[in-house]
Amino acid sequence: MHESRCSPGAERAAPFCTQLRAAADDFRARLAAQDSTYEELAGRAAEALSRAALASVLTSLAAARDVVDAALTADVTDARCDAALRQLAFVRRRAVAAGVLPAQQAPCTDDADAKTDAAAVRSLSLPPAQADKLMTVISALRDQERSPEFHSALRAETHAACSAGGDADTFTFGSTPFATWLIVMSSPPLAEALSRGGEYVVFGSSTGALVLYGRLALGLRSRGYEILPGLAARAEAMRAAHDIDNVELHCVDCLKAPLSRACIVWLCSLCWDAALYDAVQHKLAAELPAGAVVVDYGERLSAAPAFGGTPMWTARLRASWSEQQRFCVYRYEVNT
Ligand SMILES: C[S@@+](CC[C@H](N)C(=O)[O-])C[C@H]1O[C@@H](n2cnc3c(N)ncnc32)[C@H](O)[C@@H]1O
């Protein structure tokens, strides 16, 4: 199934217009509560941000405004919606960094998610011991994501990576709920790839959730690659604590991952900078076996001819940063 381009944009614009409206309401409420003016808030942002960071916020806002203008006046594509959501998330992160907005607790940690994930686990009809282990790992990951200690360690690690020349956005933390992951893994192109066998590989595996789900829920031989040592160490600790076999969690740049036996590659690419995304795209085109499928957050891979120009399957599903995250599945057809 392919989600088609739509025109004109009312229907497609609705999700991000709702988000923008919510963000504006939130901002207005904060202004009212703090009895501040826009100028005061902007002044606080200016104090907290370097000139370069401010310039990038302004560029992002201008780009977001262009997308919204386009949505109101012309055709809206999913790519444009995704671009607007990315800009919005970027501006929000900068505002949090500046102290203008408070850091929000990741919405994937609430009870509604726990119930949805539990129902998704039950839908698999696993042997009881396996289902229990999967549930235990899901709630241990949720507890970790709730913990202030986790977030302060992550902040320190991200800060160190940026001081060493990395791009802050590339290391952004986020999580994909189990129920969302299972919907994507159950899509026809992924079911077909799984039936042919091979390894499941996650690029940007963070605390290891998506890798561990692959093994525990579907019995896949699973590998993850995460560049931040603290996150990779937590992933390995979670694997070891629950004695999960046939899983590898590497603290290695995903550009060094071997792919010759991969049947599914899951790219946690939402916040990666353009240079990393380009390099990953070239690596996939050069190294994947024919028929392998790639899951991505958004449709940037449509620009790579090796992936057929359009996703084979797409859906908008819940993630920790958005109710409407777009997931795209591509098949790699070129190598033989
Ligand atoms: C959005 S997070 C992962 C999201 C998560 N797996 C989920 O459940 O949605 C993206 C991850 O990519 C990692 N990353 C960035 N550059 C990388 C690279 N070159 N190799 C491996 N991981 C990288 C970041 O450190 C970050 O943990």
The ligand as a Tripos MOL2 file, in Angstrom:
@<TRIPOS>MOLECULE
LIG
   27    29     1     0     0
SMALL
NO_CHARGES

@<TRIPOS>ATOM
      1 C1         16.0080    8.9220   17.8340 C.3       1 LIG1
      2 S1         17.2740    7.9820   18.5340 S.3       1 LIG1
      3 C2         16.7520    6.3270   18.5370 C.3       1 LIG1
      4 C3         15.2930    6.0950   18.7260 C.3       1 LIG1
      5 C4         14.8580    4.7820   19.2330 C.3       1 LIG1
      6 N1         15.6350    3.6620   18.7960 N.3       1 LIG1
      7 C5         13.3720    4.5700   19.1010 C.2       1 LIG1
      8 O1         12.8920    3.6560   19.7550 O.co2     1 LIG1
      9 O2         12.6610    5.3310   18.4360 O.co2     1 LIG1
     10 C6         18.5440    7.9970   17.3010 C.3       1 LIG1
     11 C7         19.8310    7.4080   17.8020 C.3       1 LIG1
     12 O3         20.7990    7.4150   16.7450 O.3       1 LIG1
     13 C8         22.0630    7.4760   17.3910 C.3       1 LIG1
     14 N2         23.1090    7.7730   16.4050 N.ar      1 LIG1
     15 C9         23.4390    8.9730   15.8870 C.ar      1 LIG1
     16 N3         24.4610    8.8330   14.9980 N.ar      1 LIG1
     17 C10        24.7590    7.5060   14.9480 C.ar      1 LIG1
     18 C11        25.7050    6.7260   14.2190 C.ar      1 LIG1
     19 N4         26.5410    7.2830   13.3380 N.pl3     1 LIG1
     20 N5         25.7500    5.3910   14.4320 N.ar      1 LIG1
     21 C12        24.9050    4.7950   15.3280 C.ar      1 LIG1
     22 N6         23.9750    5.5000   16.0510 N.ar      1 LIG1
     23 C13        23.9060    6.8190   15.8580 C.ar      1 LIG1
     24 C14        21.8500    8.5530   18.4390 C.3       1 LIG1
     25 O4         22.8470    8.5580   19.4360 O.3       1 LIG1
     26 C15        20.4620    8.1810   18.9610 C.3       1 LIG1
     27 O5         20.5400    7.3480   20.0890 O.3       1 LIG1
@<TRIPOS>BOND
     1     1     2 1
     2     2     3 1
     3     2    10 1
     4     3     4 1
     5     4     5 1
     6     5     6 1
     7     5     7 1
     8     7     8 2
     9     7     9 1
    10    10    11 1
    11    11    12 1
    12    11    26 1
    13    12    13 1
    14    13    14 1
    15    13    24 1
    16    14    15 ar
    17    14    23 ar
    18    15    16 ar
    19    16    17 ar
    20    17    18 ar
    21    17    23 ar
    22    18    19 1
    23    18    20 ar
    24    20    21 ar
    25    21    22 ar
    26    22    23 ar
    27    24    25 1
    28    24    26 1
    29    26    27 1
@<TRIPOS>SUBSTRUCTURE
     1 LIG1         1 GROUP 0 **** ****
